[in-house]
Amino acid sequence: MSCEGVGSAGCACADDSNAESAMKPEEILRIVDAIHRDKNIDKEIVFQAIEAALVTALKRQYGEEADVTIAIDRADGTLTGSHAGQPIDTAELSGRIGAQTAKQVIIQKIREAERDAIHDEFEEQIGHMVSGVVTRFEGATATVTLGATETILPRSEQIPGESYHPNERIRATIFEVRKVGSRVKIILSRIRPQLVQRLFEQEIPEIADGVIEIRAIAREPGYRSKVAVISSDNRIDCVGACVGVRGNRIKNIVEELGGERIDIVRWSDDLQVLVPNALQPAEVDEVILCQMLGRGIVLVREDQLSLAIGRRGQNVRLASKLCGWDIEIMTREELDQQIERAIMGFSSIEGLDEAVAEKLVGEGFLSYDDLSVIEPDDLMEMGGLSAEAVDAIVSEAESRAAMAEMAAADERRKQREQDRIAKATADADAADALAAGVAPPDGSAAEPSDSGSSAPAAEGAAGES
């Protein structure tokens, strides 16, 4: 009996006409050893597969409910069996039906063992970086081979704007490994922060040696990452070491990530230090930490406001992820205005006097939305209020927060409509000017600028001098 599909190792039975000889102890040991070496499957699993196959074959003869056992001596390969407590002649397995059944079960068991071995091997590598070759790129999904194993890089795990070509070598991290029927599905990723970390470990010896440690990474794939590092040796500048001479180290990482900007900042356990570092290259005047809300109010000068916020809020968003705190950027004048409005608004809620309103503002509560999520016990302690009074205050804050959100949404809608009208008017004026043979005014057809854009930075430059 041949075992097609299990490789050069063969099967527990060699051929239908020679099944009895295939049951010889030395043949069983040879087959187990060959499968173990060829398929990298534990010998015990192979022994169990052969035993299960032979039991299945005998049950086809004796009936599914029959009490049948088969055992193979792990040391010498001797085969023994019993049926209903009575020893059986293993030569009974030479029948064609029994042999074919045994063959199918062994093939299935070995395939399952192969699948499990591959699954376990790659599951241990989740989060690690691997290098593979693209074999196909179809439907925005790349098929990548890692040695003899096929993996996939779906569109959702690709860096925006990247495309791949057959025979191209790429690096990615193993994101997910799962069993799908008789196969193992291995999903790669190029958008996870782990890829940035593994590239740093590869390019910067001090990180690989443990002298410099990456404490946090915040990433928006394809656009920008912030990496917070710290050195255990005061003689080594952690930021400078990561940037490298003339930026050569960070440049290699930036190129691997398709030009993604990387800010390297110095880590500190003190949020008063970490938050300004995380917001670089913007200059920060003051950081006010609101412990109850887990929020940091960062004050900057007017000329630093756009840089601190970043294009479409990217800089402050990444800084918030890096620090683990919600960061709000504003000028001193804006804070003073918010404080004044908050005190007046809170004081107008029945049950809250001005003294309690000032305490709330002092803890960083600057809006009805903030007040609606306060812990009732904290408000009771702060104002000496009853549980019923607190419930009424929070309910009123929720109602006013909803009304404020509706008003803000309506204002945003009106602003978008105004922007569309302004752009359409500018486009029409430009078209009229061109038709009349007159050069249009500068910028008349340009799109409105992004108030949150930041000044361009050098590629891969550290966010700290």
VENWOBEL-V187761 format. One line per field, one symbol per residue. phi: phi as a letter, one per 40 degrees, with the letter a starting at -180 (. if undefined). psi: psi as a letter, one per 20 degrees, with the letter a starting at -180 (. if undefined). burial: + if it has 9 or more other ideal C-beta (glycine too) atoms within 8 Angstrom, else -. A space follows every 50 residues. Layout:
phi->???
psi->???
burial->???
This chain:
phi->.cbdgbgccgbcbcadcbccccccdccccccccccdccbfbddcccdccc cccccccccccchccccbbbbbcccbgcbbaabfgbdbcccccccccccc ccdcccdcccccccdcccdcccccbdgccbbabcbabbfgbccbcbgbbc bbbcdcbccdgcbbbdgccbbabcbabacbgcbbcbbcabbcddcccccc cccbdccccgcbbccabbabdgbabbbcbabcbccbcccccccgcfgccc cccccccggccbbbbccacccccccccccccccbcabbcbcccgbbcbcb cdcbcccccgcfgccccccccccgbcbbcacccccccccccccccccccc hbcccccccccccgcbacccccbccdccccccbgbcccccdccccccccc ccccccccccccccccccccccccccccccccccccgbcccdgcbccdcc cccbccbccgcccac
psi->oqmpijaihbripgqhikhhhijqghgghggggghgghilpphhhgghgg ghghggghhhgiqhjqnpqpppphgijppqrqokipqqoiiiiiqggggg gggggggghhggggghggghghhijpiqpqprpphqnpkjpppppndjpp rqnrhijqppiqqqqqjppqqrqpgqpqpncjrpooprqjiqhhggghhg hhhohhghijhppohqpppnpifqqpppqqpioiipohghhhgrpkjhgh ghggghjkjpppppqpqqiohhggghghiqjqppgqpopnhhikqpoppr rhiighhggrpkjgghghhghghjqpppprrhghggghggggggghhipp iorhghghgghhjjojrhgghijqphhghghhjlqrhgggghggghhggh gghhgghghhghghggggggggghggggggggghhikppqqpjhjqqqqo ijqrqqqqpjqqjp.
burial->+-+--+--++++++++--+--++-+-+++-++++++-++-+-+-++++++ +++++++++++----+-+-+-++---+-+++++----+-+-+++--++++ +++++++-+++++++++++--+--++-+++-++++-+---++++++--++ ++++--+++--+-+-----++++++-+-+----+++++++++++++++++ +-++-++---++++-+++++++-++++++++----+-++-++++--+-++ ++++--++-+++++++++--+--+++++++-+-+--++++-++-++++++ ---++++++++-+++++++++++-+-+++++---+--++--++-+++-+- -+---++++++-+++-++++++-+-+-+++-++-+---++++++-+++-+ +--++-------------+--++--++-++--++-----+---+------ -+-+--+-++++++-
